[in-house]
C-alpha cells in the first residue's frame, strides 16, 4: 500500500474553506432556529388551539423525518413551490433550519413546562402580569435547563451539516469527497476528513459535557 | 402545477423492497448497538480504570464525527486498509452500529448514575454484594428510566439508515433517488417517501412514550 499524505497538505486551502463553511452553516442555522424555536414553543403553549395544533404538527413532522430526505426535498420542491431558484447553500440552510427549529421548539417547551405551574400562579397572585411572571420567574429558571440541551443540539447540528454535501454545498464533507474522487487518494482524504471533523467536534462534545455538569439540576 | 404519480405506481414494489431493507437494517443496527452500547456503558461505569479511558475516548470520538463520515470511511477506506471489502449493506450495518453504540453507552451510563448513592449504601448495609446490588437494585430502576431514551435511539437509528444512501445501500432513500432520477418526478417521489418515513417513525416514538407512561412508576425512587 503506498500512501501519499501530501495530498492533504496540497489541498489545505480548500479543506479550510470547507471547514469554515461548515462552521458558518452551523452558526447561521442556530441563529435562525433559536428564535423560530421560541416562537413555535410559545405557539404550542398558547391558549389558541389552532396555533398550538399548527406548532405541534410542524414539530412532530420534522422530528420524524430523516434530515437527508428533507435536504433532497428542499432541493427539488422549494424552487417549484416558490418559483425561486435558490443556491445550494441557501437550500441546505433552509433544510437544516426546518429540522433544528423543530428540535429547539421541544427544548424550549420542555424548559418552560419544567417550572411548576404553582410558581406562575403565585407570581400572578402577588400582582405580576403574565408577561412579568414569565420574565421574572419562569425564564430565569428555565434557561438553566434549556442551555445544556441547546448545547447538545448544537453538536448534532454541527455533524448534520455534513448531510447537505449531497446537494453539493461546498462544506467540509463535500470538499473532501470531491478531492477524493479527483485525486483517487481515497484513504488519505477520507481519513483527513474524519480527523478534521474530530478536531473540531471533540472539543465541542467536551464543552457540552462541561455545560451539562455545570447546569445540572439536582432534584 | 400538475402531479404525476404513475412512476410511483409502476415501481411501488421496488420502493416497498427498499422499505424492507430500511427496516431490516434498522432492526439489526438497533440490536447490535444495544448489545455493544450496553457493554461499553457497563464497562465505563463498573470496569477497571485502564478500560475506562479507551471507552470514554471511543464514545467521545463517535460523538464528534458525523455518521456520514463514519459510513463513507467504513465503506471506502477499510477495504484499502484491510484488503477486505464489504457489501454496502454490511458496511452500513457495521458503521451505524459502531456509531449508535456510543449513544447507547451514554444512555446506559446516565441511567445507572441516576440511581441515588444512598440506595447502594443501604443495600451494602443490608449485606448485599456488589453484583447483587447492580442486579437487584440499580438495573431494575435504571432500565425503566432508560426507556424513553432508547425510544429516541430507535427513531435515530431508522433516520440514520437513510444516510446509508451515500454508500448505495438499496434502502428506501436510495430507491427513492433512483426512481426520482429515472422518472424526472422528484417532487412526487420524495413527498411520498417523506410520508412513508413519517408513518413509520411517528407511531414508533409514540408507542415508546405510551409504554414508558405505563411503567414509569417502577423507575421512581
Interface residues (C-beta under 8 A of the other chain):
Chain A: X1 X60 X61 X63 X64 X65 X66 X67 X68 X69 X70 X72 X73 X76 X77 X80 X155 X159 X160 X161 X162 X163 X165 X166 X173 X177 X180 X186 X187 X190 X191 X193 X194 X197 X198 X200 X201 X202 X204 X205 X206
Chain B: X1 X60 X61 X63 X64 X65 X66 X67 X68 X69 X70 X72 X73 X76 X77 X80 X81 X155 X158 X159 X160 X161 X162 X163 X165 X166 X173 X176 X177 X180 X186 X187 X190 X191 X193 X194 X197 X198 X201 X202 X205
